[in-house]
């Protein structure tokens, strides 16, 4: 009886490695299209947004500070947050998502 069970549980049919390869390839594709590609697109959009900021644009920093661009340099932005109150931020601290929402409300 035990011998017949052991005989039946021999190695599986050939081609198992091909199925595993296809499965892992499919998982890699799903991972790329749902995780990596959207993140790369978001980073590209953020970079383009920062490069296209101009004087007078309404922006929001990543810390939540709302204001209008008063002046620009190569790597900093001076934001006027109230009459006469000007703060200087790094360009990378301007938030694309929050600025989109702020511009839609205005």
N, C-alpha and C positions, 0 to 999 in steps of 0.2 A: 504494500500500500504506500509506504513512505517513498519507496523507490520510484513508483509510478508518478508521484507528485513531483519529485525532483527531476525526472525525465521531462515532464511537461513544462517545467519552468526554465528551459534552456534559453540561450541568448535570443533576443528578438530578431525579427527579419531585418535584412539590410536596408539602408536608406534612412535610418534614424538620425544620422548626423546631418543630413540635408534638411530635414524638417526642423531641427534645432537651429541650423544656420538661417533658414528663412524666418523663423520665429524671432531670433535675436535681431536680424536685419529689420524686420517690421517694427519691433520695439524701438530700435534706434531711429527709424524714420518718424515714428509718432513722437518720440522725445524731441527730435529736431524741430518738427513743424509746430508743436504745441508749447515748447519751452524756449529753445535757443533762438529761433528765427524771430518771434515777437519781441524778445528782449533786445536783439540787435537792431530791429526797426525802431524801437522806442529810443535807444541811445542815439541813433542817427537823427531822428526827429528832434531830440533835445539839443544836439550839437547844431543843427541847422537853425533852430529857434534862437539859440544864444548868439549865433553869428549874424542874425537878421534883426536883432534888437536895435531900435533907433530912438533918438531923442523924442520924448512925448508919449511913448508907449506906456500903457498901464501894465504893471508887472506885480507879481507876488513872489516873495522869496520863499525858500524852503522852510524858513522859520515862521512864515505866515505874515510877514510885513507887507502891506499893500502900499503902492505909491506909483508915481510916474517917473520915467527916466529923465533925469536932468542933464547928465553928462556921461560920456563914455570914454574909456581909454582902452588899451589893448586887452587888459585882463580884469578891469574893474568897471563897475557901474555905480554912478551916483544917483540915488533915488530920492526924490522929494516926497516925504511922507506927510507933511503938513506945510502950511505957509511958512516958508523960511527955514524949515527943518530938513536938512539934507544928510543922508547917510550913505556911506560908500560900502559896497559889497563886491565880492568876487563875482565874475560873470557866471561861474558854475553854481552859485547859490540862488540863481533865478529859476523858479519852477515853471516848467512848460504846462503841466496839467492845471495848476492853480491859476496861471495867467490866462489860459484858455477860458476857464470858467468866469474869471473876473471880466474879461473882454466881452463875453456873451451877455452878462448882466448889464453892462454899461450901454 
